[in-house]
Amino acid sequence: MKKSLSVLAVLVGLAMVLFSAGAYAAEQAHKPLTHDPGVVGKIENQQKRIDEGVKKGTLTSEEAALVQDNLNRIKAEEAKLKAAGELTGKNIDMLNHKLNQNSAMIESERKNPIRRID
């Protein structure tokens, strides 16, 4: 009898730990971030690539102005989301998507048209 009570207590304790860990992980997934190093790193990298493209002449001034404008809009959107406490995983994915689009334009400036990202 004593052994079955201790086994029951261990099982109940284990279940509590497992369920509370799952609830904590779910809570953290929806919690807004104060910044995302991946987004910040991509922004910095693109800024360097734009500056180098202008310096080397691989980006015309018009192309550079458009991709710079795109980057400035993305930076402003990231700052707005951060200030509003809405820098969540879904919004980070959206920012990364826009950064990836802009990056592709910087990479293939001669082959693909450069356009404003909305």
C-alpha positions as CSV (number, residue, x, y, z in Angstrom):
1,M,0.0,0.0,0.0
2,K,2.8,2.4,1.0
3,K,4.7,1.6,-2.2
4,S,1.6,2.3,-4.5
5,L,1.1,5.7,-2.8
6,S,4.7,6.7,-3.4
7,V,4.4,5.5,-7.1
8,L,1.2,7.5,-7.4
9,A,2.9,10.6,-5.9
10,V,5.8,10.3,-8.3
11,L,3.5,10.0,-11.3
12,V,1.4,13.0,-10.3
13,G,4.5,15.0,-9.7
14,L,5.9,14.0,-13.1
15,A,2.7,14.9,-14.8
16,M,2.7,18.3,-13.2
17,V,6.2,19.0,-14.3
18,L,5.5,18.0,-17.9
19,F,2.3,20.0,-18.2
20,S,3.8,23.1,-16.6
21,A,6.8,23.0,-18.9
22,G,4.5,22.8,-21.9
23,A,2.5,25.7,-20.8
24,Y,5.6,27.8,-20.1
25,A,6.9,27.0,-23.6
26,A,3.6,27.9,-25.2
27,E,3.5,31.2,-23.2
28,Q,7.1,32.1,-24.3
29,A,6.3,31.5,-28.0
30,H,3.6,34.2,-27.9
31,K,5.6,36.6,-25.7
32,P,6.8,39.7,-27.6
33,L,10.6,40.1,-27.9
34,T,12.6,43.3,-27.2
35,H,14.7,42.6,-30.3
36,D,15.6,39.8,-32.7
37,P,19.3,39.3,-33.4
38,G,18.6,37.7,-36.8
39,V,16.6,40.7,-38.0
40,V,19.2,43.2,-36.7
41,G,22.0,41.2,-38.3
42,K,20.3,41.1,-41.7
43,I,19.6,44.9,-41.5
44,E,23.2,45.6,-40.8
45,N,24.4,43.2,-43.5
46,Q,22.1,44.8,-46.1
47,Q,23.3,48.3,-45.2
48,K,26.9,47.2,-45.7
49,R,26.0,45.6,-49.1
50,I,24.2,48.7,-50.3
51,D,27.1,51.0,-49.3
52,E,29.6,48.7,-51.0
53,G,27.4,48.4,-54.1
54,V,27.4,52.2,-54.4
55,K,31.1,52.4,-53.8
56,K,32.0,49.7,-56.3
57,G,29.4,51.0,-58.9
58,T,27.4,47.7,-59.0
59,L,24.4,49.6,-57.8
60,T,23.3,52.7,-59.6
61,S,22.2,55.6,-57.5
62,E,18.5,54.9,-58.4
63,E,18.8,51.2,-57.5
64,A,20.6,52.1,-54.3
65,A,17.9,54.6,-53.4
66,L,15.2,52.1,-53.8
67,V,16.8,49.3,-51.8
68,Q,17.8,51.8,-49.2
69,D,14.2,53.0,-49.0
70,N,13.0,49.4,-48.6
71,L,15.5,48.8,-45.9
72,N,14.6,52.1,-44.1
73,R,10.9,51.0,-44.2
74,I,11.7,47.6,-42.8
75,K,13.8,49.2,-40.0
76,A,10.9,51.6,-39.2
77,E,8.5,48.7,-39.1
78,E,10.7,46.7,-36.8
79,A,11.1,49.7,-34.5
80,K,7.3,50.3,-34.5
81,L,6.6,46.7,-33.7
82,K,9.2,46.7,-30.9
83,A,7.8,49.9,-29.4
84,A,4.3,48.5,-29.4
85,G,5.4,45.2,-27.8
86,E,4.3,43.3,-30.9
87,L,7.6,41.8,-32.0
88,T,6.3,38.3,-32.0
89,G,7.4,35.2,-34.0
90,K,4.8,35.9,-36.7
91,N,6.0,39.5,-37.1
92,I,9.6,38.5,-37.1
93,D,8.9,36.0,-39.9
94,M,7.2,38.8,-41.9
95,L,10.2,41.1,-41.4
96,N,12.6,38.3,-42.4
97,H,10.5,37.8,-45.6
98,K,10.8,41.4,-46.5
99,L,14.5,41.4,-45.8
100,N,14.9,38.4,-47.9
101,Q,13.1,40.1,-50.8
102,N,15.3,43.2,-50.5
103,S,18.4,41.0,-50.2
104,A,17.5,39.3,-53.5
105,M,17.2,42.7,-55.2
106,I,20.5,43.8,-53.9
107,E,22.1,40.5,-55.1
108,S,20.7,40.5,-58.6
109,E,20.4,44.2,-59.3
110,R,21.2,43.8,-63.0
111,K,18.9,40.8,-63.6
112,N,15.8,41.7,-61.7
113,P,13.9,44.9,-61.3
114,I,14.2,46.7,-58.0
115,R,10.9,47.8,-56.5
116,R,9.5,49.2,-53.4
117,I,8.4,46.6,-50.8
118,D,5.1,47.3,-49.1
